[in-house]
Amino acid sequence: MKKYIPTIILLISILGAFASQSGSKFPIDSTSIWKIDHIRNGVSDEKKHIEGDQIYNYFVKGDTIIGSFSYFKIFKTGYAYLDKPLYFENVYVGALRDKDNKFFFIEKKKTNEMLLYDFNAEIDDTIQVPYEGVFEEKIVSSIDTLPDGRKLIHFNPKEPMMGCGDQYIIEGIGGSGGLLEGPACNHFWTFDNHLVCYSQNNVLKYHDYNFQFNCDITNIPTPENYIDSTCVWRVDKQIDNDSLSDFEKLDYFVCGDTLIGTNNYLKICKTGFQLTIEKNGQFTSGFNLSRYVGAMREAENNFYFIEDDSNTVSLLYNFNLEAGNVIDSRILKGDTVKTIDSVLDNRKILYLSDNVWEKYIIQGIGSDKGLFENRNEYSTLVCFMKNGSPVYHNGSGIECNLTYDQYNFYQCDKLKIIPENPHEDDYIKAIARVCYTVSAESPVYPTLINHPKTSEDNSINIKLNYNYDDRNNVALKKIVVPVFDTIDIGRLHAGEYFIDLNVTTTHTNAANPYTVEYEKNLYLPFSVSQSTGINNMTDSKPFKIYQSPVKDFIIIERKDQREKLKSAELYTILGTKVETISLEKQNRDDKIEIDTKNFNRGIYLITINTSNSIFTQKVIIN
């Protein structure tokens, strides 16, 4: 036996009953762990590392069927030594199986199986051996037998000081450099990989005592919190069909901390150009600075959130999920984790779609839509920054550091309605964004004077009249600022409509040069559909309404005695209620009259409420 063999001690143990695909003398199983050290100078311990070193474990975590074979899934956890040690965990690397004393491997994102090791080799055989992902042909020079019967297969050893020295693979384990790394090559002027130890069922099977490590990776520290006071999330919501909020460019950021109950939370604020429709119908618009949105904390790889004006803690993200799990947290709740990969600084990325570009969440950051944005919001997480540096971005990275005057507001003048596809019983709002080129060093916004609206047939005419104070500013710098406004439309009868929006601006304190704004006209057609559960009286005809056009009275003639009238409501075509009439006391009559002499001429909607149904019909008052 060669002189270097005594430095390698194989611990003898009683082998348990290991699951195997037929014929392997030393099969791998679900408890197999390989510990690898990537170091300089060939000898190291836990405390002696320089930049570029790595120490990690390969381990089995689950199994899978590929083609007609069963494979173990192989993952990687460990440290990369950079400016400071970077801990990473559960990075999927591929799938491994053993059969007839051979290891077969399918690399991550590939489908072709490779023969990784053939432990059946004999002296003078030529076999392929992996070296950091590349296979080289080697000739077996000698074979030793270790105490538990495993073969140590050597390849044409060279002079240790000039070449790689002895190289070998270990039956049922892998190369002296690691499982996927192949045999070690001991150059004193290069980095190299070394198999430190191998274990099964928590029993040590192999240990290279050139290394002072035990077979566990060095103590795994409590993971550093992903979020801290330097975190910034930049979100873009400039999408036409967002039914909740739209046209936004904003930053979420940490704006302090607070103690809620017994837990410390980071307060989250947002700054940027935004229009937000609140639950109560109110809205904020324009450039909002440091608007508080809630408090967030991180614990055990989860994000918890308490919304502004709420005392309820919700689970915002659960980054501990595995493939196949259903999301139980607030963001993308109910979606299933399809696959898991590793990105960035080895954060996990959980893909929620077979199309990896479509929908995902990133450990310690949020979703591809943003931080708080959910599936029904057409938003994009542009970038995530920490300590002033981009950690994630979806473009060139320059987007992460733009100031407000560098934002690109594409298709700047926009008009939409909410809800997107209104029914007769929906209260409709028109939302306008109009952009202005401003000669100013900071955002200055036109002041809305009024927004009168009129209607004619199915045309809704709206005027936005602004005043803009130029502040005698003579700066040549011009920036684009968006201005948002909402206009109540109300409830409309089912049919086709269009909004004709006209915007005018009056300048005061104009300097020379100053910004000249021209009139802007926006046009938006939309449809209102008939609501579920509302019957049109012309179809079911339980009542007859006349006259139309109406002169002095609306006459309701009851044709179905089973329908008991409760009330009637009269609306303008823009949805403004002008009258409510109680009809319960008149149910004894087959004809009911509603006085219309004091109403203006125009198109109205009459809604009749009965004990069973709601009926709506358009009437014209002359």
BELVEN-V350718 format. One line per field, one symbol per residue. psi: psi as a letter, one per 20 degrees, with the letter a starting at -180 (. if undefined). burial: + if it has 24 or more other C-alpha atoms within 12 Angstrom, else -. A space follows every 50 residues. Layout:
BEGIN
psi: ???
burial: ???
END
This chain:
BEGIN
psi: pqhihhiopoppropaopqqpqiphmqqaijppppqporqjiprahinqr piqqprpqqpnrrqpocjqpqppprppbqpochqpopqqlophapqqqpl kqpqpoqpjripqqogqojjqrpiqprpppnlippqpqpphrpqprhjiq qooqpmqrohhhbiapqrqppjgbriiagihaqqompijrqrqpogrpqq kjpphppojiqjqaiqqqporpppphqaiippppppkmphkpigqrkqor pqrpkarqoocjqpqppprqqapqoporhjirqqrbopplppiaqqqppl kqpqpoqpkqjppqogqojjqrpiqppjrgpkpiqpogrpaprclkqqpo pjqhoiigprqppjfbrihbgiqahjpmrpogqpqpkjqphqqjcihhhh jqrhiiqonqmhoqprqprgmqrhjqopqpppppqqopnqiqppqqppgr mqqrqodjpopppooqppoikkpjqippqppqpqqqppgbqqqpaprqpo pppqpppqlpaoqrppprqppqpoqrqprpqpippphighlirpprroqq fhqppoophoiiooqgrqppqrhjjppiqpppjhijiiqipppppjhjqq qaprpppppaihrppqqpqpp.
burial: -------+-+--------+++--+++++++++++++++++++++++--+- --+++++++++--------++++++++++++---+++++++++++++++- +++++++------++++++++-----+++++------+-+++++-----+ +++++++------+-++++++++++++++++++++++---++++++++++ ---++++++-+-++++++-------+++++++++++++++-+++++++++ +++++---------+++++++++++++------+++++--+++++++++- +++++++------++++++++----++-++++--+++++++++-++++++ ++------+++++++++++++++++-++++++++++---++++-----++ +--++-+-+--+++++++++++++++++++++++++++++--++++-+-- +-+-+--+++++++++-++++------++++++++++++++++++-++++ +++++-+------++----+-+++-+++-+---++++----+++++---+ --++++++----+++-+++++++++-----+-+---+--+-+++-+--+- -+++++++++---++++++++-
END
